[in-house]
Amino acid sequence: MYVCVCKAVTDKQIKAAINDGVNSRKQLFQCLGMGGECGKCVKHVRELFR
């Protein structure tokens, strides 16, 4: 499922990045290039980190 429509980032990509050691939203957004457009993905990313 797409989490960030603006940058076409899926939940699988986010989970893979977290499993590879990304441990903050800031790092995740820098790694995948997301979070800078509309911000709608932020809520779902928080849930994935829990």
mmJSON file of the N, C-alpha and C atoms, coordinates in Angstrom:
{"data_MODEL":{"atom_site":{
"group_PDB":["ATOM","ATOM","ATOM","ATOM","ATOM","ATOM","ATOM","ATOM","ATOM","ATOM","ATOM","ATOM","ATOM","ATOM","ATOM","ATOM","ATOM","ATOM","ATOM","ATOM","ATOM","ATOM","ATOM","ATOM","ATOM","ATOM","ATOM","ATOM","ATOM","ATOM","ATOM","ATOM","ATOM","ATOM","ATOM","ATOM","ATOM","ATOM","ATOM","ATOM","ATOM","ATOM","ATOM","ATOM","ATOM","ATOM","ATOM","ATOM","ATOM","ATOM","ATOM","ATOM","ATOM","ATOM","ATOM","ATOM","ATOM","ATOM","ATOM","ATOM","ATOM","ATOM","ATOM","ATOM","ATOM","ATOM","ATOM","ATOM","ATOM","ATOM","ATOM","ATOM","ATOM","ATOM","ATOM","ATOM","ATOM","ATOM","ATOM","ATOM","ATOM","ATOM","ATOM","ATOM","ATOM","ATOM","ATOM","ATOM","ATOM","ATOM","ATOM","ATOM","ATOM","ATOM","ATOM","ATOM","ATOM","ATOM","ATOM","ATOM","ATOM","ATOM","ATOM","ATOM","ATOM","ATOM","ATOM","ATOM","ATOM","ATOM","ATOM","ATOM","ATOM","ATOM","ATOM","ATOM","ATOM","ATOM","ATOM","ATOM","ATOM","ATOM","ATOM","ATOM","ATOM","ATOM","ATOM","ATOM","ATOM","ATOM","ATOM","ATOM","ATOM","ATOM","ATOM","ATOM","ATOM","ATOM","ATOM","ATOM","ATOM","ATOM","ATOM","ATOM","ATOM","ATOM","ATOM","ATOM","ATOM","ATOM"],
"id":[1,2,3,4,5,6,7,8,9,10,11,12,13,14,15,16,17,18,19,20,21,22,23,24,25,26,27,28,29,30,31,32,33,34,35,36,37,38,39,40,41,42,43,44,45,46,47,48,49,50,51,52,53,54,55,56,57,58,59,60,61,62,63,64,65,66,67,68,69,70,71,72,73,74,75,76,77,78,79,80,81,82,83,84,85,86,87,88,89,90,91,92,93,94,95,96,97,98,99,100,101,102,103,104,105,106,107,108,109,110,111,112,113,114,115,116,117,118,119,120,121,122,123,124,125,126,127,128,129,130,131,132,133,134,135,136,137,138,139,140,141,142,143,144,145,146,147,148,149,150],
"type_symbol":["N","C","C","N","C","C","N","C","C","N","C","C","N","C","C","N","C","C","N","C","C","N","C","C","N","C","C","N","C","C","N","C","C","N","C","C","N","C","C","N","C","C","N","C","C","N","C","C","N","C","C","N","C","C","N","C","C","N","C","C","N","C","C","N","C","C","N","C","C","N","C","C","N","C","C","N","C","C","N","C","C","N","C","C","N","C","C","N","C","C","N","C","C","N","C","C","N","C","C","N","C","C","N","C","C","N","C","C","N","C","C","N","C","C","N","C","C","N","C","C","N","C","C","N","C","C","N","C","C","N","C","C","N","C","C","N","C","C","N","C","C","N","C","C","N","C","C","N","C","C"],
"label_atom_id":["N","CA","C","N","CA","C","N","CA","C","N","CA","C","N","CA","C","N","CA","C","N","CA","C","N","CA","C","N","CA","C","N","CA","C","N","CA","C","N","CA","C","N","CA","C","N","CA","C","N","CA","C","N","CA","C","N","CA","C","N","CA","C","N","CA","C","N","CA","C","N","CA","C","N","CA","C","N","CA","C","N","CA","C","N","CA","C","N","CA","C","N","CA","C","N","CA","C","N","CA","C","N","CA","C","N","CA","C","N","CA","C","N","CA","C","N","CA","C","N","CA","C","N","CA","C","N","CA","C","N","CA","C","N","CA","C","N","CA","C","N","CA","C","N","CA","C","N","CA","C","N","CA","C","N","CA","C","N","CA","C","N","CA","C","N","CA","C","N","CA","C","N","CA","C"],
"label_alt_id":[null,null,null,null,null,null,null,null,null,null,null,null,null,null,null,null,null,null,null,null,null,null,null,null,null,null,null,null,null,null,null,null,null,null,null,null,null,null,null,null,null,null,null,null,null,null,null,null,null,null,null,null,null,null,null,null,null,null,null,null,null,null,null,null,null,null,null,null,null,null,null,null,null,null,null,null,null,null,null,null,null,null,null,null,null,null,null,null,null,null,null,null,null,null,null,null,null,null,null,null,null,null,null,null,null,null,null,null,null,null,null,null,null,null,null,null,null,null,null,null,null,null,null,null,null,null,null,null,null,null,null,null,null,null,null,null,null,null,null,null,null,null,null,null,null,null,null,null,null,null],
"label_comp_id":["MET","MET","MET","TYR","TYR","TYR","VAL","VAL","VAL","CYS","CYS","CYS","VAL","VAL","VAL","CYS","CYS","CYS","LYS","LYS","LYS","ALA","ALA","ALA","VAL","VAL","VAL","THR","THR","THR","ASP","ASP","ASP","LYS","LYS","LYS","GLN","GLN","GLN","ILE","ILE","ILE","LYS","LYS","LYS","ALA","ALA","ALA","ALA","ALA","ALA","ILE","ILE","ILE","ASN","ASN","ASN","ASP","ASP","ASP","GLY","GLY","GLY","VAL","VAL","VAL","ASN","ASN","ASN","SER","SER","SER","ARG","ARG","ARG","LYS","LYS","LYS","GLN","GLN","GLN","LEU","LEU","LEU","PHE","PHE","PHE","GLN","GLN","GLN","CYS","CYS","CYS","LEU","LEU","LEU","GLY","GLY","GLY","MET","MET","MET","GLY","GLY","GLY","GLY","GLY","GLY","GLU","GLU","GLU","CYS","CYS","CYS","GLY","GLY","GLY","LYS","LYS","LYS","CYS","CYS","CYS","VAL","VAL","VAL","LYS","LYS","LYS","HIS","HIS","HIS","VAL","VAL","VAL","ARG","ARG","ARG","GLU","GLU","GLU","LEU","LEU","LEU","PHE","PHE","PHE","ARG","ARG","ARG"],
"label_asym_id":["A","A","A","A","A","A","A","A","A","A","A","A","A","A","A","A","A","A","A","A","A","A","A","A","A","A","A","A","A","A","A","A","A","A","A","A","A","A","A","A","A","A","A","A","A","A","A","A","A","A","A","A","A","A","A","A","A","A","A","A","A","A","A","A","A","A","A","A","A","A","A","A","A","A","A","A","A","A","A","A","A","A","A","A","A","A","A","A","A","A","A","A","A","A","A","A","A","A","A","A","A","A","A","A","A","A","A","A","A","A","A","A","A","A","A","A","A","A","A","A","A","A","A","A","A","A","A","A","A","A","A","A","A","A","A","A","A","A","A","A","A","A","A","A","A","A","A","A","A","A"],
"label_entity_id":["1","1","1","1","1","1","1","1","1","1","1","1","1","1","1","1","1","1","1","1","1","1","1","1","1","1","1","1","1","1","1","1","1","1","1","1","1","1","1","1","1","1","1","1","1","1","1","1","1","1","1","1","1","1","1","1","1","1","1","1","1","1","1","1","1","1","1","1","1","1","1","1","1","1","1","1","1","1","1","1","1","1","1","1","1","1","1","1","1","1","1","1","1","1","1","1","1","1","1","1","1","1","1","1","1","1","1","1","1","1","1","1","1","1","1","1","1","1","1","1","1","1","1","1","1","1","1","1","1","1","1","1","1","1","1","1","1","1","1","1","1","1","1","1","1","1","1","1","1","1"],
"label_seq_id":[1,1,1,2,2,2,3,3,3,4,4,4,5,5,5,6,6,6,7,7,7,8,8,8,9,9,9,10,10,10,11,11,11,12,12,12,13,13,13,14,14,14,15,15,15,16,16,16,17,17,17,18,18,18,19,19,19,20,20,20,21,21,21,22,22,22,23,23,23,24,24,24,25,25,25,26,26,26,27,27,27,28,28,28,29,29,29,30,30,30,31,31,31,32,32,32,33,33,33,34,34,34,35,35,35,36,36,36,37,37,37,38,38,38,39,39,39,40,40,40,41,41,41,42,42,42,43,43,43,44,44,44,45,45,45,46,46,46,47,47,47,48,48,48,49,49,49,50,50,50],
"pdbx_PDB_ins_code":[null,null,null,null,null,null,null,null,null,null,null,null,null,null,null,null,null,null,null,null,null,null,null,null,null,null,null,null,null,null,null,null,null,null,null,null,null,null,null,null,null,null,null,null,null,null,null,null,null,null,null,null,null,null,null,null,null,null,null,null,null,null,null,null,null,null,null,null,null,null,null,null,null,null,null,null,null,null,null,null,null,null,null,null,null,null,null,null,null,null,null,null,null,null,null,null,null,null,null,null,null,null,null,null,null,null,null,null,null,null,null,null,null,null,null,null,null,null,null,null,null,null,null,null,null,null,null,null,null,null,null,null,null,null,null,null,null,null,null,null,null,null,null,null,null,null,null,null,null,null],
"Cartn_x":[0.839,0.0,0.896,0.478,1.235,0.958,2.029,1.929,2.141,3.14,3.432,3.119,1.981,1.563,2.431,2.837,3.641,4.953,5.577,6.871,6.786,5.574,5.34,6.133,6.021,6.701,5.668,5.986,5.05,5.38,4.422,4.646,5.746,5.891,6.96,8.329,8.462,9.733,10.056,9.049,9.25,9.648,8.953,9.271,10.68,11.08,12.432,13.477,13.229,14.17,14.28,13.159,13.166,13.952,13.74,14.474,15.967,16.326,17.735,18.414,17.676,18.304,17.843,16.967,16.437,15.586,15.857,15.159,14.467,14.262,13.499,12.776,11.725,10.989,11.884,12.706,13.595,14.527,15.139,16.023,15.252,14.051,13.232,12.885,12.482,12.121,13.33,14.512,15.725,16.106,15.988,16.369,15.486,14.183,13.241,12.748,13.157,12.787,11.332,10.725,9.3,9.057,7.803,7.41,7.502,8.002,8.188,7.105,6.229,5.204,3.941,3.052,1.761,1.712,2.543,2.582,1.551,0.749,-0.288,0.285,1.507,2.125,2.633,2.777,3.395,2.645,1.337,0.531,0.767,0.753,0.945,2.365,3.339,4.727,4.861,4.219,4.24,3.715,2.634,2.041,2.995,3.719,4.658,5.825,6.208,7.307,6.886,5.588,5.109,5.153],
"Cartn_y":[-1.166,0.0,1.246,2.241,3.493,4.28,4.697,5.535,6.99,7.223,8.569,8.573,9.127,9.175,10.163,11.233,12.266,11.702,10.776,10.221,8.729,8.171,6.761,5.807,6.014,5.168,4.246,2.965,1.981,1.609,0.962,0.498,-0.553,-1.348,-2.354,-1.69,-0.597,0.133,0.725,1.249,1.837,0.766,-0.372,-1.463,-1.99,-2.075,-2.537,-1.56,-0.269,0.734,0.647,0.458,0.32,-0.925,-2.019,-3.261,-3.115,-2.214,-1.977,-0.991,-0.513,0.321,1.758,2.191,3.542,3.581,4.543,4.523,5.832,6.697,7.914,8.336,9.135,9.624,10.501,11.311,12.211,11.402,10.359,9.508,8.84,8.383,7.712,8.661,9.87,10.835,11.205,11.309,11.603,10.424,9.23,8.017,7.785,7.964,7.649,8.88,10.058,11.286,11.666,11.282,11.56,12.544,12.967,13.805,15.294,15.725,17.151,17.831,17.063,17.655,18.006,17.045,17.338,16.964,16.019,15.627,14.602,14.116,13.143,11.8,11.513,10.237,10.171,11.314,11.367,10.504,10.566,9.796,8.299,7.828,6.401,5.962,6.803,6.478,6.348,7.223,7.107,5.751,5.305,4.016,2.865,2.966,1.904,1.819,2.935,2.918,2.335,2.284,1.731,0.26],
"Cartn_z":[0.0,0.0,0.0,-0.761,-0.781,0.49,1.142,2.33,1.931,1.093,0.579,-0.914,-1.239,-2.637,-3.423,-2.771,-3.443,-4.002,-3.255,-3.658,-3.972,-4.021,-4.364,-3.468,-2.15,-1.171,-0.534,-0.501,0.035,1.472,2.124,3.486,3.53,2.478,2.427,2.402,1.662,1.619,2.987,3.655,4.98,5.981,5.967,6.891,6.637,5.372,5.038,5.57,5.44,5.945,7.468,8.141,9.599,9.996,9.284,9.567,9.288,8.397,8.069,9.015,10.019,11.027,11.111,10.235,10.346,11.609,12.505,13.781,14.149,13.181,13.446,12.171,12.365,11.19,10.337,10.978,10.224,9.322,9.867,9.063,7.936,8.253,7.245,6.107,6.455,5.43,4.568,5.186,4.421,3.531,4.059,3.334,2.107,2.277,1.206,0.447,0.89,0.183,0.332,1.434,1.6,2.73,2.882,4.001,3.774,2.651,2.429,1.618,1.028,0.171,0.959,1.142,1.768,3.244,3.7,5.103,5.529,4.599,4.947,5.379,5.037,5.371,6.808,7.45,8.778,9.789,9.786,10.749,10.58,9.352,9.11,9.472,9.214,9.569,11.076,11.826,13.296,13.725,13.109,13.446,13.129,12.033,11.663,12.638,13.239,14.207,15.556,15.825,17.116,17.157],
"occupancy":[1.0,1.0,1.0,1.0,1.0,1.0,1.0,1.0,1.0,1.0,1.0,1.0,1.0,1.0,1.0,1.0,1.0,1.0,1.0,1.0,1.0,1.0,1.0,1.0,1.0,1.0,1.0,1.0,1.0,1.0,1.0,1.0,1.0,1.0,1.0,1.0,1.0,1.0,1.0,1.0,1.0,1.0,1.0,1.0,1.0,1.0,1.0,1.0,1.0,1.0,1.0,1.0,1.0,1.0,1.0,1.0,1.0,1.0,1.0,1.0,1.0,1.0,1.0,1.0,1.0,1.0,1.0,1.0,1.0,1.0,1.0,1.0,1.0,1.0,1.0,1.0,1.0,1.0,1.0,1.0,1.0,1.0,1.0,1.0,1.0,1.0,1.0,1.0,1.0,1.0,1.0,1.0,1.0,1.0,1.0,1.0,1.0,1.0,1.0,1.0,1.0,1.0,1.0,1.0,1.0,1.0,1.0,1.0,1.0,1.0,1.0,1.0,1.0,1.0,1.0,1.0,1.0,1.0,1.0,1.0,1.0,1.0,1.0,1.0,1.0,1.0,1.0,1.0,1.0,1.0,1.0,1.0,1.0,1.0,1.0,1.0,1.0,1.0,1.0,1.0,1.0,1.0,1.0,1.0,1.0,1.0,1.0,1.0,1.0,1.0],
"B_iso_or_equiv":[0.0,0.0,0.0,0.0,0.0,0.0,0.0,0.0,0.0,0.0,0.0,0.0,0.0,0.0,0.0,0.0,0.0,0.0,0.0,0.0,0.0,0.0,0.0,0.0,0.0,0.0,0.0,0.0,0.0,0.0,0.0,0.0,0.0,0.0,0.0,0.0,0.0,0.0,0.0,0.0,0.0,0.0,0.0,0.0,0.0,0.0,0.0,0.0,0.0,0.0,0.0,0.0,0.0,0.0,0.0,0.0,0.0,0.0,0.0,0.0,0.0,0.0,0.0,0.0,0.0,0.0,0.0,0.0,0.0,0.0,0.0,0.0,0.0,0.0,0.0,0.0,0.0,0.0,0.0,0.0,0.0,0.0,0.0,0.0,0.0,0.0,0.0,0.0,0.0,0.0,0.0,0.0,0.0,0.0,0.0,0.0,0.0,0.0,0.0,0.0,0.0,0.0,0.0,0.0,0.0,0.0,0.0,0.0,0.0,0.0,0.0,0.0,0.0,0.0,0.0,0.0,0.0,0.0,0.0,0.0,0.0,0.0,0.0,0.0,0.0,0.0,0.0,0.0,0.0,0.0,0.0,0.0,0.0,0.0,0.0,0.0,0.0,0.0,0.0,0.0,0.0,0.0,0.0,0.0,0.0,0.0,0.0,0.0,0.0,0.0],
"pdbx_formal_charge":[null,null,null,null,null,null,null,null,null,null,null,null,null,null,null,null,null,null,null,null,null,null,null,null,null,null,null,null,null,null,null,null,null,null,null,null,null,null,null,null,null,null,null,null,null,null,null,null,null,null,null,null,null,null,null,null,null,null,null,null,null,null,null,null,null,null,null,null,null,null,null,null,null,null,null,null,null,null,null,null,null,null,null,null,null,null,null,null,null,null,null,null,null,null,null,null,null,null,null,null,null,null,null,null,null,null,null,null,null,null,null,null,null,null,null,null,null,null,null,null,null,null,null,null,null,null,null,null,null,null,null,null,null,null,null,null,null,null,null,null,null,null,null,null,null,null,null,null,null,null],
"auth_seq_id":[1,1,1,2,2,2,3,3,3,4,4,4,5,5,5,6,6,6,7,7,7,8,8,8,9,9,9,10,10,10,11,11,11,12,12,12,13,13,13,14,14,14,15,15,15,16,16,16,17,17,17,18,18,18,19,19,19,20,20,20,21,21,21,22,22,22,23,23,23,24,24,24,25,25,25,26,26,26,27,27,27,28,28,28,29,29,29,30,30,30,31,31,31,32,32,32,33,33,33,34,34,34,35,35,35,36,36,36,37,37,37,38,38,38,39,39,39,40,40,40,41,41,41,42,42,42,43,43,43,44,44,44,45,45,45,46,46,46,47,47,47,48,48,48,49,49,49,50,50,50],
"auth_comp_id":["MET","MET","MET","TYR","TYR","TYR","VAL","VAL","VAL","CYS","CYS","CYS","VAL","VAL","VAL","CYS","CYS","CYS","LYS","LYS","LYS","ALA","ALA","ALA","VAL","VAL","VAL","THR","THR","THR","ASP","ASP","ASP","LYS","LYS","LYS","GLN","GLN","GLN","ILE","ILE","ILE","LYS","LYS","LYS","ALA","ALA","ALA","ALA","ALA","ALA","ILE","ILE","ILE","ASN","ASN","ASN","ASP","ASP","ASP","GLY","GLY","GLY","VAL","VAL","VAL","ASN","ASN","ASN","SER","SER","SER","ARG","ARG","ARG","LYS","LYS","LYS","GLN","GLN","GLN","LEU","LEU","LEU","PHE","PHE","PHE","GLN","GLN","GLN","CYS","CYS","CYS","LEU","LEU","LEU","GLY","GLY","GLY","MET","MET","MET","GLY","GLY","GLY","GLY","GLY","GLY","GLU","GLU","GLU","CYS","CYS","CYS","GLY","GLY","GLY","LYS","LYS","LYS","CYS","CYS","CYS","VAL","VAL","VAL","LYS","LYS","LYS","HIS","HIS","HIS","VAL","VAL","VAL","ARG","ARG","ARG","GLU","GLU","GLU","LEU","LEU","LEU","PHE","PHE","PHE","ARG","ARG","ARG"],
"auth_asym_id":["A","A","A","A","A","A","A","A","A","A","A","A","A","A","A","A","A","A","A","A","A","A","A","A","A","A","A","A","A","A","A","A","A","A","A","A","A","A","A","A","A","A","A","A","A","A","A","A","A","A","A","A","A","A","A","A","A","A","A","A","A","A","A","A","A","A","A","A","A","A","A","A","A","A","A","A","A","A","A","A","A","A","A","A","A","A","A","A","A","A","A","A","A","A","A","A","A","A","A","A","A","A","A","A","A","A","A","A","A","A","A","A","A","A","A","A","A","A","A","A","A","A","A","A","A","A","A","A","A","A","A","A","A","A","A","A","A","A","A","A","A","A","A","A","A","A","A","A","A","A"],
"auth_atom_id":["N","CA","C","N","CA","C","N","CA","C","N","CA","C","N","CA","C","N","CA","C","N","CA","C","N","CA","C","N","CA","C","N","CA","C","N","CA","C","N","CA","C","N","CA","C","N","CA","C","N","CA","C","N","CA","C","N","CA","C","N","CA","C","N","CA","C","N","CA","C","N","CA","C","N","CA","C","N","CA","C","N","CA","C","N","CA","C","N","CA","C","N","CA","C","N","CA","C","N","CA","C","N","CA","C","N","CA","C","N","CA","C","N","CA","C","N","CA","C","N","CA","C","N","CA","C","N","CA","C","N","CA","C","N","CA","C","N","CA","C","N","CA","C","N","CA","C","N","CA","C","N","CA","C","N","CA","C","N","CA","C","N","CA","C","N","CA","C","N","CA","C","N","CA","C"],
"pdbx_PDB_model_num":[1,1,1,1,1,1,1,1,1,1,1,1,1,1,1,1,1,1,1,1,1,1,1,1,1,1,1,1,1,1,1,1,1,1,1,1,1,1,1,1,1,1,1,1,1,1,1,1,1,1,1,1,1,1,1,1,1,1,1,1,1,1,1,1,1,1,1,1,1,1,1,1,1,1,1,1,1,1,1,1,1,1,1,1,1,1,1,1,1,1,1,1,1,1,1,1,1,1,1,1,1,1,1,1,1,1,1,1,1,1,1,1,1,1,1,1,1,1,1,1,1,1,1,1,1,1,1,1,1,1,1,1,1,1,1,1,1,1,1,1,1,1,1,1,1,1,1,1,1,1]
}}}
